[in-house]
Amino acid sequence: MIKGKCINQKMKMNLSLNNNWMKNDEVTVMLALLDKDLQEMMLHCVKHKWRFEMISSNNLQLYIPKDSLHLLFYLGHQVLSGGKSSDVEA
């Protein structure tokens, strides 16, 4: 009986998370970067008007619109590979 109750609670929690995901137009991402990479990513956040906050000296939390998530992956690759990404447009 207890096992079935736990499974039902997990299912309710998963449904709740899925509903929040569908209603929310942002994805929250936490990045741990070195100083130079952190500064560059903050510049991209400002450029693309993404909300962000410093969690600690090397951790950055980003709030990215779902429709820009692909751009985050591209920028992350550019920043971490040392490539020039200053000409990337949304």
Backbone as XML, in Angstrom:
<?xml version="1.0"?>
<chain id="A" units="angstrom">
  <residue number="1" name="MET">
    <atom name="N" x="0.826" y="-1.209" z="0.000"/>
    <atom name="CA" x="0.000" y="0.000" z="0.000"/>
    <atom name="C" x="0.864" y="1.265" z="0.000"/>
  </residue>
  <residue number="2" name="ILE">
    <atom name="N" x="1.907" y="1.282" z="0.806"/>
    <atom name="CA" x="2.774" y="2.461" z="0.879"/>
    <atom name="C" x="3.493" y="2.675" z="-0.445"/>
  </residue>
  <residue number="3" name="LYS">
    <atom name="N" x="3.948" y="1.571" z="-1.077"/>
    <atom name="CA" x="4.651" y="1.689" z="-2.349"/>
    <atom name="C" x="3.754" y="2.330" z="-3.413"/>
  </residue>
  <residue number="4" name="GLY">
    <atom name="N" x="2.506" y="1.913" z="-3.492"/>
    <atom name="CA" x="1.564" y="2.494" z="-4.443"/>
    <atom name="C" x="1.319" y="3.968" z="-4.176"/>
  </residue>
  <residue number="5" name="LYS">
    <atom name="N" x="1.272" y="4.341" z="-2.901"/>
    <atom name="CA" x="1.061" y="5.739" z="-2.533"/>
    <atom name="C" x="2.248" y="6.593" z="-2.968"/>
  </residue>
  <residue number="6" name="CYS">
    <atom name="N" x="3.474" y="6.078" z="-2.790"/>
    <atom name="CA" x="4.676" y="6.811" z="-3.202"/>
    <atom name="C" x="4.704" y="7.008" z="-4.712"/>
  </residue>
  <residue number="7" name="ILE">
    <atom name="N" x="4.323" y="5.965" z="-5.444"/>
    <atom name="CA" x="4.303" y="6.064" z="-6.904"/>
    <atom name="C" x="3.289" y="7.111" z="-7.343"/>
  </residue>
  <residue number="8" name="ASN">
    <atom name="N" x="2.110" y="7.128" z="-6.724"/>
    <atom name="CA" x="1.101" y="8.133" z="-7.059"/>
    <atom name="C" x="1.604" y="9.540" z="-6.764"/>
  </residue>
  <residue number="9" name="GLN">
    <atom name="N" x="2.300" y="9.725" z="-5.645"/>
    <atom name="CA" x="2.839" y="11.037" z="-5.306"/>
    <atom name="C" x="3.895" y="11.461" z="-6.319"/>
  </residue>
  <residue number="10" name="LYS">
    <atom name="N" x="4.744" y="10.513" z="-6.754"/>
    <atom name="CA" x="5.752" y="10.831" z="-7.767"/>
    <atom name="C" x="5.087" y="11.233" z="-9.073"/>
  </residue>
  <residue number="11" name="MET">
    <atom name="N" x="4.028" y="10.513" z="-9.453"/>
    <atom name="CA" x="3.330" y="10.837" z="-10.693"/>
    <atom name="C" x="2.711" y="12.226" z="-10.609"/>
  </residue>
  <residue number="12" name="LYS">
    <atom name="N" x="2.124" y="12.561" z="-9.457"/>
    <atom name="CA" x="1.539" y="13.893" z="-9.282"/>
    <atom name="C" x="2.621" y="14.959" z="-9.368"/>
  </residue>
  <residue number="13" name="MET">
    <atom name="N" x="3.792" y="14.695" z="-8.756"/>
    <atom name="CA" x="4.880" y="15.657" z="-8.791"/>
    <atom name="C" x="5.374" y="15.834" z="-10.223"/>
  </residue>
  <residue number="14" name="ASN">
    <atom name="N" x="5.527" y="14.732" z="-10.976"/>
    <atom name="CA" x="5.964" y="14.820" z="-12.361"/>
    <atom name="C" x="4.969" y="15.599" z="-13.206"/>
  </residue>
  <residue number="15" name="LEU">
    <atom name="N" x="3.676" y="15.368" z="-12.996"/>
    <atom name="CA" x="2.663" y="16.119" z="-13.728"/>
    <atom name="C" x="2.738" y="17.596" z="-13.388"/>
  </residue>
  <residue number="16" name="SER">
    <atom name="N" x="2.970" y="17.899" z="-12.116"/>
    <atom name="CA" x="3.092" y="19.286" z="-11.691"/>
    <atom name="C" x="4.299" y="19.945" z="-12.347"/>
  </residue>
  <residue number="17" name="LEU">
    <atom name="N" x="5.421" y="19.237" z="-12.380"/>
    <atom name="CA" x="6.617" y="19.783" z="-13.021"/>
    <atom name="C" x="6.387" y="19.992" z="-14.509"/>
  </residue>
  <residue number="18" name="ASN">
    <atom name="N" x="5.717" y="19.044" z="-15.159"/>
    <atom name="CA" x="5.432" y="19.188" z="-16.581"/>
    <atom name="C" x="4.520" y="20.377" z="-16.841"/>
  </residue>
  <residue number="19" name="ASN">
    <atom name="N" x="3.515" y="20.591" z="-15.993"/>
    <atom name="CA" x="2.629" y="21.747" z="-16.155"/>
    <atom name="C" x="3.398" y="23.043" z="-15.979"/>
  </residue>
  <residue number="20" name="ASN">
    <atom name="N" x="4.286" y="23.099" z="-14.992"/>
    <atom name="CA" x="5.103" y="24.300" z="-14.801"/>
    <atom name="C" x="6.002" y="24.525" z="-16.007"/>
  </residue>
  <residue number="21" name="TRP">
    <atom name="N" x="6.541" y="23.460" z="-16.549"/>
    <atom name="CA" x="7.410" y="23.573" z="-17.718"/>
    <atom name="C" x="6.636" y="24.161" z="-18.895"/>
  </residue>
  <residue number="22" name="MET">
    <atom name="N" x="5.411" y="23.712" z="-19.089"/>
    <atom name="CA" x="4.621" y="24.189" z="-20.211"/>
    <atom name="C" x="4.210" y="25.650" z="-20.034"/>
  </residue>
  <residue number="23" name="LYS">
    <atom name="N" x="3.953" y="26.070" z="-18.803"/>
    <atom name="CA" x="3.511" y="27.441" z="-18.547"/>
    <atom name="C" x="4.677" y="28.423" z="-18.583"/>
  </residue>
  <residue number="24" name="ASN">
    <atom name="N" x="5.849" y="27.973" z="-18.170"/>
    <atom name="CA" x="6.999" y="28.849" z="-18.055"/>
    <atom name="C" x="7.714" y="28.933" z="-19.401"/>
  </residue>
  <residue number="25" name="ASP">
    <atom name="N" x="7.998" y="30.142" z="-19.849"/>
    <atom name="CA" x="8.675" y="30.330" z="-21.126"/>
    <atom name="C" x="10.186" y="30.430" z="-20.979"/>
  </residue>
  <residue number="26" name="GLU">
    <atom name="N" x="10.702" y="30.212" z="-19.767"/>
    <atom name="CA" x="12.140" y="30.306" z="-19.526"/>
    <atom name="C" x="12.697" y="28.974" z="-19.049"/>
  </residue>
  <residue number="27" name="VAL">
    <atom name="N" x="13.961" y="28.783" z="-19.318"/>
    <atom name="CA" x="14.708" y="27.649" z="-18.803"/>
    <atom name="C" x="15.793" y="28.222" z="-17.899"/>
  </residue>
  <residue number="28" name="THR">
    <atom name="N" x="15.955" y="27.639" z="-16.726"/>
    <atom name="CA" x="16.988" y="28.085" z="-15.795"/>
    <atom name="C" x="18.196" y="27.174" z="-15.946"/>
  </residue>
  <residue number="29" name="VAL">
    <atom name="N" x="19.354" y="27.785" z="-16.162"/>
    <atom name="CA" x="20.596" y="27.040" z="-16.370"/>
    <atom name="C" x="21.659" y="27.611" z="-15.446"/>
  </residue>
  <residue number="30" name="MET">
    <atom name="N" x="22.411" y="26.732" z="-14.784"/>
    <atom name="CA" x="23.523" y="27.192" z="-13.965"/>
    <atom name="C" x="24.821" y="26.764" z="-14.634"/>
  </residue>
  <residue number="31" name="LEU">
    <atom name="N" x="25.731" y="27.713" z="-14.792"/>
    <atom name="CA" x="27.017" y="27.451" z="-15.421"/>
    <atom name="C" x="28.141" y="27.723" z="-14.433"/>
  </residue>
  <residue number="32" name="ALA">
    <atom name="N" x="29.154" y="26.884" z="-14.457"/>
    <atom name="CA" x="30.378" y="27.110" z="-13.687"/>
    <atom name="C" x="31.479" y="27.373" z="-14.705"/>
  </residue>
  <residue number="33" name="LEU">
    <atom name="N" x="31.987" y="28.598" z="-14.723"/>
    <atom name="CA" x="32.955" y="29.005" z="-15.735"/>
    <atom name="C" x="34.149" y="29.704" z="-15.099"/>
  </residue>
  <residue number="34" name="LEU">
    <atom name="N" x="35.257" y="29.718" z="-15.806"/>
    <atom name="CA" x="36.417" y="30.489" z="-15.378"/>
    <atom name="C" x="36.151" y="31.965" z="-15.643"/>
  </residue>
  <residue number="35" name="ASP">
    <atom name="N" x="36.947" y="32.834" z="-15.027"/>
    <atom name="CA" x="36.691" y="34.280" z="-15.060"/>
    <atom name="C" x="36.451" y="34.832" z="-16.461"/>
  </residue>
  <residue number="36" name="LYS">
    <atom name="N" x="37.360" y="34.571" z="-17.390"/>
    <atom name="CA" x="37.232" y="35.129" z="-18.737"/>
    <atom name="C" x="35.965" y="34.613" z="-19.422"/>
  </residue>
  <residue number="37" name="ASP">
    <atom name="N" x="35.720" y="33.309" z="-19.304"/>
    <atom name="CA" x="34.530" y="32.717" z="-19.919"/>
    <atom name="C" x="33.255" y="33.236" z="-19.263"/>
  </residue>
  <residue number="38" name="LEU">
    <atom name="N" x="33.308" y="33.441" z="-17.955"/>
    <atom name="CA" x="32.163" y="33.967" z="-17.211"/>
    <atom name="C" x="31.819" y="35.373" z="-17.693"/>
  </residue>
  <residue number="39" name="GLN">
    <atom name="N" x="32.840" y="36.208" z="-17.848"/>
    <atom name="CA" x="32.616" y="37.574" z="-18.329"/>
    <atom name="C" x="32.045" y="37.575" z="-19.740"/>
  </residue>
  <residue number="40" name="GLU">
    <atom name="N" x="32.580" y="36.703" z="-20.585"/>
    <atom name="CA" x="32.088" y="36.642" z="-21.958"/>
    <atom name="C" x="30.629" y="36.180" z="-22.005"/>
  </residue>
  <residue number="41" name="MET">
    <atom name="N" x="30.284" y="35.207" z="-21.174"/>
    <atom name="CA" x="28.900" y="34.724" z="-21.156"/>
    <atom name="C" x="27.960" y="35.807" z="-20.620"/>
  </residue>
  <residue number="42" name="MET">
    <atom name="N" x="28.405" y="36.591" z="-19.632"/>
    <atom name="CA" x="27.577" y="37.694" z="-19.131"/>
    <atom name="C" x="27.351" y="38.731" z="-20.226"/>
  </residue>
  <residue number="43" name="LEU">
    <atom name="N" x="28.360" y="39.000" z="-21.034"/>
    <atom name="CA" x="28.193" y="39.930" z="-22.156"/>
    <atom name="C" x="27.150" y="39.410" z="-23.148"/>
  </residue>
  <residue number="44" name="HIS">
    <atom name="N" x="27.174" y="38.116" z="-23.401"/>
    <atom name="CA" x="26.163" y="37.529" z="-24.294"/>
    <atom name="C" x="24.770" y="37.646" z="-23.680"/>
  </residue>
  <residue number="45" name="CYS">
    <atom name="N" x="24.682" y="37.467" z="-22.372"/>
    <atom name="CA" x="23.383" y="37.593" z="-21.697"/>
    <atom name="C" x="22.823" y="38.997" z="-21.864"/>
  </residue>
  <residue number="46" name="VAL">
    <atom name="N" x="23.676" y="39.981" z="-21.692"/>
    <atom name="CA" x="23.240" y="41.373" z="-21.856"/>
    <atom name="C" x="22.838" y="41.617" z="-23.306"/>
  </residue>
  <residue number="47" name="LYS">
    <atom name="N" x="23.656" y="41.136" z="-24.226"/>
    <atom name="CA" x="23.392" y="41.338" z="-25.653"/>
    <atom name="C" x="22.050" y="40.731" z="-26.073"/>
  </residue>
  <residue number="48" name="HIS">
    <atom name="N" x="21.744" y="39.539" z="-25.564"/>
    <atom name="CA" x="20.519" y="38.843" z="-25.956"/>
    <atom name="C" x="19.366" y="39.073" z="-24.985"/>
  </residue>
  <residue number="49" name="LYS">
    <atom name="N" x="19.596" y="39.955" z="-24.014"/>
    <atom name="CA" x="18.575" y="40.339" z="-23.028"/>
    <atom name="C" x="18.075" y="39.147" z="-22.216"/>
  </residue>
  <residue number="50" name="TRP">
    <atom name="N" x="19.011" y="38.275" z="-21.823"/>
    <atom name="CA" x="18.697" y="37.164" z="-20.938"/>
    <atom name="C" x="18.931" y="37.612" z="-19.515"/>
  </residue>
  <residue number="51" name="ARG">
    <atom name="N" x="18.044" y="37.238" z="-18.625"/>
    <atom name="CA" x="18.252" y="37.535" z="-17.204"/>
    <atom name="C" x="19.326" y="36.596" z="-16.667"/>
  </residue>
  <residue number="52" name="PHE">
    <atom name="N" x="20.133" y="37.095" z="-15.735"/>
    <atom name="CA" x="21.149" y="36.247" z="-15.121"/>
    <atom name="C" x="21.486" y="36.787" z="-13.742"/>
  </residue>
  <residue number="53" name="GLU">
    <atom name="N" x="22.082" y="35.930" z="-12.926"/>
    <atom name="CA" x="22.562" y="36.365" z="-11.618"/>
    <atom name="C" x="23.805" y="35.566" z="-11.258"/>
  </residue>
  <residue number="54" name="MET">
    <atom name="N" x="24.692" y="36.225" z="-10.541"/>
    <atom name="CA" x="25.904" y="35.574" z="-10.053"/>
    <atom name="C" x="25.539" y="34.802" z="-8.795"/>
  </residue>
  <residue number="55" name="ILE">
    <atom name="N" x="25.824" y="33.515" z="-8.781"/>
    <atom name="CA" x="25.563" y="32.679" z="-7.615"/>
    <atom name="C" x="26.784" y="32.693" z="-6.706"/>
  </residue>
  <residue number="56" name="SER">
    <atom name="N" x="27.958" y="32.617" z="-7.300"/>
    <atom name="CA" x="29.229" y="32.737" z="-6.582"/>
    <atom name="C" x="30.250" y="33.278" z="-7.578"/>
  </residue>
  <residue number="57" name="SER">
    <atom name="N" x="31.504" y="33.313" z="-7.188"/>
    <atom name="CA" x="32.512" y="33.934" z="-8.049"/>
    <atom name="C" x="32.673" y="33.229" z="-9.396"/>
  </residue>
  <residue number="58" name="ASN">
    <atom name="N" x="32.324" y="31.968" z="-9.488"/>
    <atom name="CA" x="32.464" y="31.248" z="-10.753"/>
    <atom name="C" x="31.167" y="30.622" z="-11.250"/>
  </residue>
  <residue number="59" name="ASN">
    <atom name="N" x="30.058" y="30.897" z="-10.594"/>
    <atom name="CA" x="28.780" y="30.302" z="-10.992"/>
    <atom name="C" x="27.805" y="31.379" z="-11.436"/>
  </residue>
  <residue number="60" name="LEU">
    <atom name="N" x="27.220" y="31.136" z="-12.579"/>
    <atom name="CA" x="26.277" y="32.068" z="-13.183"/>
    <atom name="C" x="24.976" y="31.320" z="-13.438"/>
  </residue>
  <residue number="61" name="GLN">
    <atom name="N" x="23.871" y="31.895" z="-12.989"/>
    <atom name="CA" x="22.562" y="31.298" z="-13.253"/>
    <atom name="C" x="21.876" y="32.131" z="-14.317"/>
  </residue>
  <residue number="62" name="LEU">
    <atom name="N" x="21.461" y="31.463" z="-15.395"/>
    <atom name="CA" x="20.825" y="32.134" z="-16.522"/>
    <atom name="C" x="19.357" y="31.761" z="-16.587"/>
  </residue>
  <residue number="63" name="TYR">
    <atom name="N" x="18.545" y="32.706" z="-17.020"/>
    <atom name="CA" x="17.122" y="32.480" z="-17.264"/>
    <atom name="C" x="16.907" y="32.770" z="-18.746"/>
  </residue>
  <residue number="64" name="ILE">
    <atom name="N" x="16.814" y="31.711" z="-19.527"/>
    <atom name="CA" x="16.826" y="31.843" z="-20.976"/>
    <atom name="C" x="15.462" y="31.490" z="-21.546"/>
  </residue>
  <residue number="65" name="PRO">
    <atom name="N" x="14.949" y="32.305" z="-22.471"/>
    <atom name="CA" x="13.697" y="31.941" z="-23.140"/>
    <atom name="C" x="13.862" y="30.597" z="-23.850"/>
  </residue>
  <residue number="66" name="LYS">
    <atom name="N" x="12.827" y="29.771" z="-23.798"/>
    <atom name="CA" x="12.907" y="28.443" z="-24.415"/>
    <atom name="C" x="13.309" y="28.518" z="-25.881"/>
  </residue>
  <residue number="67" name="ASP">
    <atom name="N" x="12.834" y="29.541" z="-26.579"/>
    <atom name="CA" x="13.141" y="29.629" z="-28.004"/>
    <atom name="C" x="14.575" y="30.071" z="-28.285"/>
  </residue>
  <residue number="68" name="SER">
    <atom name="N" x="15.352" y="30.381" z="-27.245"/>
    <atom name="CA" x="16.758" y="30.756" z="-27.417"/>
    <atom name="C" x="17.716" y="29.699" z="-26.885"/>
  </residue>
  <residue number="69" name="LEU">
    <atom name="N" x="17.186" y="28.583" z="-26.447"/>
    <atom name="CA" x="18.024" y="27.559" z="-25.832"/>
    <atom name="C" x="19.098" y="27.049" z="-26.794"/>
  </residue>
  <residue number="70" name="HIS">
    <atom name="N" x="18.754" y="26.912" z="-28.067"/>
    <atom name="CA" x="19.742" y="26.462" z="-29.055"/>
    <atom name="C" x="20.919" y="27.430" z="-29.134"/>
  </residue>
  <residue number="71" name="LEU">
    <atom name="N" x="20.647" y="28.718" z="-28.959"/>
    <atom name="CA" x="21.702" y="29.724" z="-29.006"/>
    <atom name="C" x="22.650" y="29.572" z="-27.821"/>
  </residue>
  <residue number="72" name="LEU">
    <atom name="N" x="22.128" y="29.196" z="-26.664"/>
    <atom name="CA" x="22.981" y="28.966" z="-25.498"/>
    <atom name="C" x="23.995" y="27.864" z="-25.786"/>
  </residue>
  <residue number="73" name="PHE">
    <atom name="N" x="23.551" y="26.777" z="-26.403"/>
    <atom name="CA" x="24.474" y="25.687" z="-26.717"/>
    <atom name="C" x="25.549" y="26.149" z="-27.692"/>
  </residue>
  <residue number="74" name="TYR">
    <atom name="N" x="25.157" y="26.927" z="-28.683"/>
    <atom name="CA" x="26.125" y="27.438" z="-29.648"/>
    <atom name="C" x="27.122" y="28.373" z="-28.964"/>
  </residue>
  <residue number="75" name="LEU">
    <atom name="N" x="26.610" y="29.299" z="-28.159"/>
    <atom name="CA" x="27.491" y="30.235" z="-27.460"/>
    <atom name="C" x="28.409" y="29.509" z="-26.489"/>
  </residue>
  <residue number="76" name="GLY">
    <atom name="N" x="27.866" y="28.519" z="-25.786"/>
    <atom name="CA" x="28.684" y="27.743" z="-24.863"/>
    <atom name="C" x="29.833" y="27.072" z="-25.580"/>
  </residue>
  <residue number="77" name="HIS">
    <atom name="N" x="29.554" y="26.513" z="-26.737"/>
    <atom name="CA" x="30.610" y="25.875" z="-27.523"/>
    <atom name="C" x="31.648" y="26.912" z="-27.952"/>
  </residue>
  <residue number="78" name="GLN">
    <atom name="N" x="31.188" y="28.067" z="-28.411"/>
    <atom name="CA" x="32.104" y="29.111" z="-28.853"/>
    <atom name="C" x="32.962" y="29.631" z="-27.704"/>
  </residue>
  <residue number="79" name="VAL">
    <atom name="N" x="32.340" y="29.879" z="-26.565"/>
    <atom name="CA" x="33.064" y="30.412" z="-25.406"/>
    <atom name="C" x="34.098" y="29.403" z="-24.924"/>
  </residue>
  <residue number="80" name="LEU">
    <atom name="N" x="33.691" y="28.150" z="-24.772"/>
    <atom name="CA" x="34.598" y="27.139" z="-24.232"/>
    <atom name="C" x="35.692" y="26.735" z="-25.211"/>
  </residue>
  <residue number="81" name="SER">
    <atom name="N" x="35.447" y="26.871" z="-26.505"/>
    <atom name="CA" x="36.471" y="26.514" z="-27.485"/>
    <atom name="C" x="37.371" y="27.702" z="-27.818"/>
  </residue>
  <residue number="82" name="GLY">
    <atom name="N" x="37.037" y="28.871" z="-27.281"/>
    <atom name="CA" x="37.854" y="30.054" z="-27.540"/>
    <atom name="C" x="37.573" y="30.686" z="-28.885"/>
  </residue>
  <residue number="83" name="GLY">
    <atom name="N" x="36.512" y="30.250" z="-29.547"/>
    <atom name="CA" x="36.154" y="30.797" z="-30.850"/>
    <atom name="C" x="35.551" y="32.180" z="-30.720"/>
  </residue>
  <residue number="84" name="LYS">
    <atom name="N" x="35.513" y="32.890" z="-31.827"/>
    <atom name="CA" x="34.934" y="34.233" z="-31.825"/>
    <atom name="C" x="33.436" y="34.115" z="-32.016"/>
  </residue>
  <residue number="85" name="SER">
    <atom name="N" x="32.673" y="34.571" z="-31.025"/>
    <atom name="CA" x="31.213" y="34.462" z="-31.105"/>
    <atom name="C" x="30.535" y="35.814" z="-30.980"/>
  </residue>
  <residue number="86" name="SER">
    <atom name="N" x="31.298" y="36.883" z="-31.091"/>
    <atom name="CA" x="30.723" y="38.215" z="-30.888"/>
    <atom name="C" x="29.768" y="38.612" z="-32.005"/>
  </residue>
  <residue number="87" name="ASP">
    <atom name="N" x="29.824" y="37.911" z="-33.144"/>
    <atom name="CA" x="28.947" y="38.271" z="-34.250"/>
    <atom name="C" x="27.693" y="37.408" z="-34.313"/>
  </residue>
  <residue number="88" name="VAL">
    <atom name="N" x="27.417" y="36.640" z="-33.272"/>
    <atom name="CA" x="26.228" y="35.785" z="-33.234"/>
    <atom name="C" x="24.993" y="36.639" z="-32.995"/>
  </residue>
  <residue number="89" name="GLU">
    <atom name="N" x="23.976" y="36.431" z="-33.797"/>
    <atom name="CA" x="22.715" y="37.155" z="-33.632"/>
    <atom name="C" x="21.627" y="36.186" z="-33.219"/>
  </residue>
  <residue number="90" name="ALA">
    <atom name="N" x="20.647" y="36.687" z="-32.467"/>
    <atom name="CA" x="19.521" y="35.843" z="-32.019"/>
    <atom name="C" x="18.571" y="35.598" z="-33.157"/>
  </residue>
</chain>
